[in-house]
Amino acid sequence: MVKKAPRRTAERILEVTLELFNRFGEPNVSTTLISAEMGISPGNLYYHYPAKDELINSLFDRYERSLNELLNASDNVRDVEDAWFFMHSLFELIWQYRFLYRDLNDLLSKNRRLETHFQFVLKNKTRSVIAMLDSMGRSGAMQMDSREVEATATSMVVVLTYWLSYEYVRDPRKALEPESAQAALMRGAHHVLNLLAPYLEQGQRAHLLGLVSAYQSSAST
C-alpha cells in the first residue's frame, strides 16, 4: 500500500504554522522556528512550502473556503437567535485564523495576493450581512428602511473585521490567548448585533438582551 507521508507532512506543517502564527503573530515566526517546532529540517519544510508566503496563502485559502461556506447560510437567518448563532460562528472562524486579523495591515502591505483576496472577503461579508438583514426583515424580526441596509451592513462588517484588534488593544497580554476566546467572541457578537437593536421588533430586542445576559453570566462563572 502506498504511504501518503508527504501529504501528511504538508498538512502538519500548516497546522503547526497556524498555531505559531496565532500564538506569536506572523511577523514573529520564521520558517526556521516552524521547522524546529516540527523537528524537521528547513529543507524538508522548503520542499513543501518554498517560501513563507506560500504558508500564509495556503492558510488563507483554507480560511476563505470555510468562510464562504458559512456566509452562504446567511439567508437562512430569520431572527435574533439565528443571527446570534451566525455571528458567533463567524467570530469562531476568525478566532481560528486570528493571525490574519491580528496582523492584517502588515500582511496586506507585504502580500499582493492577500491584498486582493481580502477585498473579496469584505465584499462577501457585506453581501452576506445584507442577505441576513433582508431575511430578518421578511420574517418580521426587524424593520429597517431599505436606504439604511447597506450602511448598517458595512458598520457590522467593520466591527466583525476589527474586533480582535480592539480586544488586543484593550489587553495586549491576554486578549488573543485561548482562555480569553469565549469572552472575546461573545463580546464581539454582542456588539455587532447591538447595531440592529433600534430596528428589532420589541420581542426580538428583549431576546437579544436575554442572550447577552445569559452569556455574560456563564462567562463569569
VENWO-V516508 format. One record per residue. N is the residue number from 1. RES is the residue in one letter. PHI is phi in whole degrees, -180 to 180 (999 if undefined). PSI is psi in degrees with one decimal (* if undefined). BURIAL is I if it has 9 or more other C-alpha atoms within 8 Angstrom, else O. Layout:
BEGIN
((N & RES & PHI & PSI & BURIAL) (N & RES & PHI & PSI & BURIAL))
END
This chain:
BEGIN
((1 & M & 999 & 133.9 & O) (2 & V & -76 & 127.7 & O) (3 & K & -80 & 152.6 & O) (4 & K & -116 & 37.6 & O) (5 & A & -58 & -44.6 & O) (6 & P & -58 & -41.7 & O) (7 & R & -65 & -41.7 & O) (8 & R & -64 & -38.5 & O) (9 & T & -62 & -43.5 & O) (10 & A & -61 & -41.0 & I) (11 & E & -68 & -40.7 & O) (12 & R & -65 & -37.4 & O) (13 & I & -59 & -44.0 & I) (14 & L & -65 & -39.7 & I) (15 & E & -63 & -46.2 & O) (16 & V & -68 & -40.4 & I) (17 & T & -62 & -43.9 & I) (18 & L & -61 & -43.5 & I) (19 & E & -61 & -44.0 & O) (20 & L & -70 & -42.7 & I) (21 & F & -60 & -44.7 & I) (22 & N & -66 & -36.2 & I) (23 & R & -77 & -44.0 & I) (24 & F & -111 & -14.0 & O) (25 & G & 91 & 135.7 & I) (26 & E & -54 & -43.2 & I) (27 & P & -63 & -21.2 & O) (28 & N & -96 & 5.2 & O) (29 & V & -117 & 119.7 & I) (30 & S & -98 & 163.2 & O) (31 & T & -65 & -29.2 & I) (32 & T & -63 & -42.8 & O) (33 & L & -63 & -41.5 & O) (34 & I & -62 & -47.7 & I) (35 & S & -65 & -37.5 & I) (36 & A & -66 & -40.9 & I) (37 & E & -62 & -34.5 & O) (38 & M & -86 & -16.3 & O) (39 & G & 74 & 31.5 & O) (40 & I & -121 & 166.8 & I) (41 & S & -78 & 152.3 & O) (42 & P & -55 & -34.7 & I) (43 & G & -63 & -38.0 & O) (44 & N & -65 & -41.0 & O) (45 & L & -63 & -45.8 & I) (46 & Y & -66 & -26.5 & I) (47 & Y & -61 & -39.8 & O) (48 & H & -88 & -38.3 & O) (49 & Y & -138 & 93.7 & I) (50 & P & -64 & -16.2 & O) (51 & A & -145 & 154.3 & O) (52 & K & -61 & -36.0 & I) (53 & D & -60 & -30.1 & O) (54 & E & -68 & -34.2 & I) (55 & L & -65 & -46.6 & I) (56 & I & -61 & -46.4 & O) (57 & N & -65 & -37.9 & I) (58 & S & -66 & -41.4 & I) (59 & L & -67 & -39.8 & I) (60 & F & -64 & -39.3 & I) (61 & D & -60 & -41.4 & O) (62 & R & -63 & -44.7 & O) (63 & Y & -61 & -46.3 & I) (64 & E & -64 & -39.6 & I) (65 & R & -62 & -46.0 & O) (66 & S & -65 & -39.0 & I) (67 & L & -63 & -45.9 & I) (68 & N & -63 & -37.6 & I) (69 & E & -62 & -41.3 & O) (70 & L & -70 & -43.1 & I) (71 & L & -63 & -28.9 & I) (72 & N & -65 & -15.3 & O) (73 & A & -89 & 1.9 & O) (74 & S & -65 & -33.0 & I) (75 & D & -77 & -0.3 & I) (76 & N & -93 & -1.8 & O) (77 & V & -78 & 120.1 & I) (78 & R & -111 & -25.9 & I) (79 & D & -151 & -175.6 & I) (80 & V & -62 & -40.3 & I) (81 & E & -58 & -48.0 & O) (82 & D & -63 & -42.1 & I) (83 & A & -65 & -39.8 & I) (84 & W & -61 & -46.9 & I) (85 & F & -64 & -41.8 & O) (86 & F & -63 & -47.8 & I) (87 & M & -67 & -40.5 & I) (88 & H & -63 & -37.5 & I) (89 & S & -64 & -40.1 & I) (90 & L & -63 & -43.8 & I) (91 & F & -66 & -35.7 & I) (92 & E & -64 & -39.8 & I) (93 & L & -68 & -43.0 & I) (94 & I & -60 & -40.7 & I) (95 & W & -63 & -40.0 & I) (96 & Q & -60 & -32.6 & O) (97 & Y & -118 & 43.4 & I) (98 & R & -66 & -19.8 & I) (99 & F & -61 & -31.4 & I) (100 & L & -62 & -38.8 & I) (101 & Y & -88 & -30.9 & I) (102 & R & -65 & -39.3 & I) (103 & D & -117 & 30.6 & I) (104 & L & -58 & -53.2 & I) (105 & N & -63 & -39.5 & O) (106 & D & -65 & -43.7 & O) (107 & L & -63 & -43.1 & I) (108 & L & -66 & -33.4 & I) (109 & S & -72 & -21.3 & O) (110 & K & -105 & -17.8 & O) (111 & N & -127 & 104.2 & I) (112 & R & -63 & -37.8 & O) (113 & R & -65 & -43.1 & O) (114 & L & -66 & -39.6 & I) (115 & E & -57 & -44.7 & I) (116 & T & -70 & -46.4 & O) (117 & H & -72 & -30.2 & O) (118 & F & -69 & -25.5 & O) (119 & Q & -64 & -38.5 & O) (120 & F & -67 & -37.3 & O) (121 & V & -59 & -46.7 & I) (122 & L & -62 & -43.4 & I) (123 & K & -63 & -42.4 & O) (124 & N & -68 & -38.3 & I) (125 & K & -62 & -45.7 & I) (126 & T & -64 & -44.5 & I) (127 & R & -60 & -40.6 & O) (128 & S & -67 & -41.9 & I) (129 & V & -67 & -38.3 & I) (130 & I & -60 & -42.6 & I) (131 & A & -62 & -38.7 & I) (132 & M & -63 & -45.4 & I) (133 & L & -63 & -41.3 & I) (134 & D & -62 & -42.4 & I) (135 & S & -66 & -42.3 & I) (136 & M & -67 & -33.9 & I) (137 & G & -66 & -42.4 & I) (138 & R & -66 & -31.4 & O) (139 & S & -82 & -9.1 & I) (140 & G & 89 & 5.2 & O) (141 & A & -72 & -23.8 & I) (142 & M & -153 & 163.7 & I) (143 & Q & -135 & 120.5 & I) (144 & M & -139 & 135.0 & O) (145 & D & -61 & 135.1 & O) (146 & S & -58 & -25.2 & O) (147 & R & -74 & -13.6 & O) (148 & E & -98 & -10.4 & O) (149 & V & -63 & -50.9 & I) (150 & E & -64 & -43.3 & I) (151 & A & -65 & -39.8 & O) (152 & T & -66 & -43.1 & I) (153 & A & -62 & -41.0 & I) (154 & T & -63 & -43.5 & I) (155 & S & -61 & -40.2 & O) (156 & M & -65 & -39.5 & I) (157 & V & -68 & -37.3 & I) (158 & V & -61 & -47.4 & O) (159 & V & -63 & -43.5 & I) (160 & L & -59 & -40.4 & I) (161 & T & -77 & -36.5 & O) (162 & Y & -109 & 10.5 & I) (163 & W & -63 & -43.6 & I) (164 & L & -66 & -31.9 & I) (165 & S & -63 & -41.3 & I) (166 & Y & -63 & -45.0 & O) (167 & E & -60 & -39.7 & I) (168 & Y & -65 & -40.7 & I) (169 & V & -65 & -37.7 & O) (170 & R & -63 & -39.0 & O) (171 & D & -153 & 79.2 & O) (172 & P & -58 & -29.5 & I) (173 & R & -81 & -24.9 & O) (174 & K & -124 & -19.3 & O) (175 & A & -58 & -37.9 & I) (176 & L & -103 & 17.4 & I) (177 & E & -85 & 149.7 & O) (178 & P & -54 & -36.5 & O) (179 & E & -69 & -15.0 & O) (180 & S & -94 & -3.0 & I) (181 & A & -60 & -55.3 & I) (182 & Q & -62 & -41.7 & O) (183 & A & -65 & -40.7 & O) (184 & A & -65 & -42.5 & I) (185 & L & -66 & -40.2 & I) (186 & M & -63 & -45.1 & I) (187 & R & -62 & -40.4 & O) (188 & G & -63 & -48.3 & I) (189 & A & -61 & -40.6 & I) (190 & H & -60 & -49.8 & I) (191 & H & -72 & -31.2 & I) (192 & V & -65 & -49.1 & I) (193 & L & -73 & -22.7 & I) (194 & N & -63 & -22.7 & O) (195 & L & -65 & -19.1 & I) (196 & L & -92 & -10.7 & O) (197 & A & -51 & -43.7 & O) (198 & P & -65 & -17.6 & O) (199 & Y & -103 & -9.7 & O) (200 & L & -76 & 145.0 & I) (201 & E & -61 & 148.9 & I) (202 & Q & -53 & -45.4 & O) (203 & G & -65 & -37.3 & O) (204 & Q & -68 & -38.0 & I) (205 & R & -64 & -42.4 & I) (206 & A & -64 & -37.1 & O) (207 & H & -67 & -38.8 & I) (208 & L & -61 & -46.1 & I) (209 & L & -62 & -36.1 & O) (210 & G & -67 & -40.4 & O) (211 & L & -63 & -43.2 & O) (212 & V & -62 & -45.2 & I) (213 & S & -63 & -40.5 & O) (214 & A & -65 & -43.2 & O) (215 & Y & -69 & -36.3 & I) (216 & Q & -66 & -39.0 & O) (217 & S & -65 & -42.1 & O) (218 & S & -68 & -31.6 & O) (219 & A & -73 & -26.7 & O) (220 & S & -88 & -8.9 & O) (221 & T & -93 & * & O))
END
